[in-house]
Amino acid sequence: GQLEGTSLPLFFGWFLLSPAKEKICCTSMDFLKTLDTLEAFKKHLNDFTQGADKEVDLEQYFKSKGPLHCTTKFCNYGKEDGAKEYAQNPLLLWPADAEKEVEGASSLPLGSRAHVTLGCAEGVEPVQTGLDLLEILAVQQGGQKGELVEEMELGSLSYYGEGRWLLSLREPIRTPACFSSVYG
Ligand code: A2P
């Protein structure tokens, strides 16, 4: 019935809790500050800003939207494929189809798309960060290592071309989180 159709949320996911949440925001701001000073990053800045020949302040460039979270299943109130199946299966954390949206990523293990969006440039929807992640993983799976550009305190920074940068953390950042859903 109609009620059944509206009972599914916008999405399910893990929501990061304080104080780790604030620490992650600070760490990402510090990272952007350092990135802003790297010549190697500036050299490729055009790949990023699509040729707009102007100074970019990275700390202003990325805007965060809503609470920090890791989406497990985007349901779009039931309109998304597999939404109902996901909601009805309490043991299944990662949906089977999340990796299929990017060419070359479909053979990656379930959950490969897991990520926390820290921010997006203006006009970029948050869904893009998961697709970017899958694209980098697909390139890696194809045997490409990326160009190691800088050893930073946080980890190794590599460039994969076309504006794709990857920071591989030296140590994982652990955070408590609460599994929940958002109705929007
Ligand atoms: P992400 O998890 O990468 O941040 P919105 O606010 O745009 O409605 O999206 C709500 C959440 O669901 C966001 O966290 C977003 O991305 C994720 N999301 C939005 N659209 C999709 C989609 N088509 N597929 C998977 N996740 C999505």
Boltz pocket constraint, residues with backbone or C-beta under 6 A from the ligand:
constraints:
  - pocket:
      binder: B
      contacts: [[A, 10], [A, 11], [A, 69], [A, 70], [A, 71], [A, 74], [A, 115], [A, 116], [A, 117], [A, 125], [A, 126], [A, 127], [A, 128], [A, 129], [A, 130]]
      max_distance: 6.0
